[in-house]
Amino acid sequence: MVEVYEFTLLTDTYNKLVLISQEVSKVVAESKIRNGMVTVITKHTTTGVMVNEALECLESDITQFLEKIVPENRPYAHARMLSDYGSTAGNPTGHLKSLVVGNHCHLLLTEGELDKGGAQEIYFCEFDGPAERTIKIQIIGE
């Protein structure tokens, strides 16, 4: 059996890590599937999804790490006029940070609950906000 859910969130800053574990757990609880696999994926190329520990100091370290390896002040090729879009591409760092973080995560579903470590939480990562963002959750199993 396969079930697909979707939710949106509105981010309020350019770069932000947003905990979405509760939203994912709520969907899993509503599902008829008890055992299987849960995939959480973002539908945007300048965002990401990751699993990590929910500590403010670690969030700061992650943000600083991404800023160091993908600095804002580089002369990126993507920061130019794109005739297809009719505007200037001003978000090359969002694309590159998304590439580093990834756009999805997979978790096991066991007896109707997310089977994750005690310190593992699910984050949505905004790298080009503020914006309305869509996250999809697919549950596969029995």
C-alpha positions, 0 to 999 in steps of 0.5 A: 500500500502507498499513501501520499500526503502534502503540507505547506509551510511559510518560511520567514527568513532567507536561511532557516532550519525548521523542525517538521518532526511533529508534522511528519509524526502526525501524518504517520499516526493518521496513516493506515500503514503500520510497517514500512518506509516513510519518505519526506521530500521537498518540492523545491530546488533551493531547500532541503530535508535532513535528519539531525539532533535538535539543539540550538547550538548544533543548528548554529554550527550547521548554518555556519558550516554551510555559510563557510562552504557556500559563501554569499559573496562569490561570483557565481555563474548562476547570479545573472540574467536568465531570459527563460525566467525574465529575471536575475537569478539571485539564489545560487547559494540556495541551490548549492546548500540544497545540494549539500544537505539533500532534498529528502530523508527516509525513515522506517515505520514500525508498528505505526511509529517513526523508527528513529533514534532518540535524538533524531529529528526531521528538519526542513531547510530553507535556503532562499526564503521567505517563501511558501514551501511544499513538503511531500510525505510518502508512506509505503508498506503494509 
